[in-house]
Amino acid sequence: GQRRSGGIAGLLARGLGVADEAAAAAAAGSQAAGGYAGWRLVLLSECTPQQLVQAHLRSHDWGSAFHISRAYGLDADVVYRARWAASPVSRASISDNLPKLRDRRAALAECLTRLAQVSYKTTPVCGYGAGASRQAPVR
């Protein structure tokens, strides 16, 4: 089976979008007789944790985006909103994302946005939006 690189190096490789290429290069290097299997530094670039989260969001790597958000004390709402936007409307996607948004106004806005996009699946979205607006005051 294919092995994913772990630790910070693997997280960075996935964030930079080079994990598959790095794994293939490492596998090819380990198969060569006497070859050195490892990493070769091609580019060293500084980025903020927010930029790294955005890179993971673009590749739909929700787990890594959540991990970096927690590690650097960033608001996870941006990850929940991106994951919700990338998911089809369903009871599961609603319960996996919308109740976890700390910003209740954003949760309601997400409901209204998707309501306009997918009018035939309005019942679960309306149900959550109505319930959320009754439970907590909008900030």
Secondary structure, DSSP 4 states (H G I P E B T S, - for coil): -PPPP-HHHHHHHHHHT-HHHHHHHHHHHHHSTTPPPS----------HHHHHHHHHHTT-HHHHHHHHHHTT--THHHHHHHHHHSPS-HHHHHHHGGG-S-HHHHHHHHHHHHHH-GGGHHHHHHHHHHHHHHS---
